[in-house]
Amino acid sequence: ERFLQSQMPKGCDKSDLKLWKNSMHRDFTVNSLFFDPVNFKIYDYNNAMKDLLDLKLRTLVPAHLSFTEDCARILRGLRIAARLGLSFSKDIEAAIHRQASSLLN
């Protein structure tokens, strides 16, 4: 799979490319954070820190697409929101209402 350099967020250089690509495969923005303990640096390519400060849970792609790909993400989202005291984005809320029955299959 190819990512275009134009898709990379500002502040992300070629040395960060591997981390950025990895972050783009996460289910929720809060799961896309990386921490470098040697340099004491946080890598946040998807505005996850803002989401944490805003107490919001967001998906990296439209929630209905993410949940269609893997309906277990609905359960992970519920668990993360409960543990961290986060509320769902409107996108996640709507997708859960539409797709919750897929958990029964």
SULGI-V953738 format. One record per helix or strand. SS is the DSSP state (H for helix, E for strand). FROM is the first residue (numbers start at 1). TO is the last residue. If there is no record, write none. Layout:
ss->{SS & SS}
from->{FROM & FROM}
to->{TO & TO}
//
This chain:
ss->{H & H & E & H & E & E & H & E & E & H & H & E & H}
from->{5 & 14 & 28 & 29 & 34 & 41 & 48 & 56 & 59 & 63 & 72 & 87 & 90}
to->{7 & 23 & 28 & 32 & 36 & 43 & 53 & 57 & 59 & 69 & 84 & 88 & 104}
//
